[in-house]
Amino acid sequence: QVQLVESGGGLVQPGGSLRLSCVASESTFSSYAMRWYRQAPGKERELVATITSTFGSANYADSVKGRFTISRDNARNTVYLQMNSLTPEDTAVYYCNAQRGGLRYWGQGTQVTVSS
């Protein structure tokens, strides 16, 4: 069982930045592909960004491409999501996800609110 703990959410003005962190309890963290999802009120959960286990390759949803950056520090068992140029449409609960084969684990989520 992998425990994932997100942090870094909060209230930010439009155009601002936040960095989310997700710390994993698993010592084999580097073998997991890591993803950030988000869910806005009344909407389905959507995939925001993925970083692979082996090469650390990143992929992004079109809605965040060029504004968000996913990265990982395997020595710290941590994945990050740097979010820049935030808009009110980015308001959501952001969830960290770890996946290896058929195994998937979720964090509890962290709220991001973009508002003036």
Beta strands, then each sheet from edge to edge (+ up, - down):
strand 1: 4-7
strand 2: 10-12
strand 3: 18-24
strand 4: 33-39
strand 5: 46-51
strand 6: 58-60
strand 7: 68-73
strand 8: 78-83
strand 9: 92-100
strand 10: 103-106
strand 11: 110-114
sheet 1: 1+ 3- 8+ 7-
sheet 2: 2+ 11+ 9- 4+ 5- 6+
sheet 3: 2+ 11+ 9- 10+
end
